[in-house]
Amino acid sequence: MNLAPSTDATPYLMLFVVLDPFGILPYIQAVVQRVPVEHRGYVLKRAVVFAYLMLLAFALLGDALFKLLHVTIADFKIAAGIILAIYAVAAIFEIHIGASEGEPEKVALFPIATPLLAGPGSISTVIYIKYVYGLPTALAATTVNILVAYPILASSGLILRLIGRHGALFIDKFMSLILAGFAVSLVREGILSMVSSEGSPLTYITGPP
């Protein structure tokens, strides 16, 4: 077995596109706004560490765990979509659910680490890379992308200084609406995968036909 990661850029770019750190930047900003200023750096660091460990765990054991519990990627998408939808509605109507502002550890874990970073797309992509390019490449791609994502996410604070308080409030509500739409799309994709019988881990991660 080849223990060296692949030099092909494809798996690295594939995971970067799915993680989409630039795309989730507004979502991250909407979340960290609810955390005290002195805890925001801590929250982002912990979120990235949590996401990294979660992706590593799925790279090593995810496919076996899904098969053992009979959980498909479609199931995972639907579950994550429902959770995100609840969070989006709570954010729109300023309803505090789950972790409070005084619990940065929980905010770092949800919703930043998962499902925004380590979500159904990134998890299934890591498992796919493992089967197509090998475990060393999956681990390397995960590590490289997390190292690239952190400074991008850490720059989210610049948005507040550029657009001000009212601009931040606008982004918060607007992105909460977008997040609700994203949540619905996850549920829809999961249902369509079930209907088309493409939701099992075996058919989903072994590569294109």
C-alpha positions, 0 to 999 in steps of 0.5 A: 500500500502506498503511504505517500499522499497523492501529488494530484491537486484534484482531491485537494481542490475538490475538498476546498470547493466543498468546504467553501471557506469563502462561501460560509464566511458570512454564516460564520460572521453571523454566528460569532456576532452573538459571542462576546468579543473576547471569546471570538478568536477562541471560538474560531480556533476551537471550531476549526480544531473540532471540524478537523478532528471530525473530518479525520475521524470520518476519514478513518472510520466514517464509512464503517460507522455508517454501514454499522448503523445503517445511516446513509449520506442521504440520512445525514443530509436530511438531519443536518438540513433540519438542524440548520433550518431550526438554527436559521429560523431562531436567528431570524426571530432572535430566539436563543436556542441551544448554547447561550452567548456565555457558552463559546465552547458549544457555539464553536462545536455547533453550528460552526464546526458542524455542520458548516465546516464538517457537514455532509458534503465535506464528510462524504468528500473525505470518504470519497477521496479515501476510496479513490486516492487512498487514506494518506491523501484523504488525511493530507487533503483534510489537513491542508484545507483546514490550514487554509480555511482558518486564516480565511475564517479568522478574517471575518472580523474585518467585515464588522469594521468595514460595514458597521453595526447596521451592516452587520445586522443586515448581513445577519438577517439576510444570511439567516434567510440564505442559511434557511434556503441552504438547509432546505436544499440539504433536505431536498438532496437527501430525499432525492438521493433516497428516491433515486436509491443513491443514498447508501455509503457504498454507492455514494463514495465508491466513485462515479460509474 
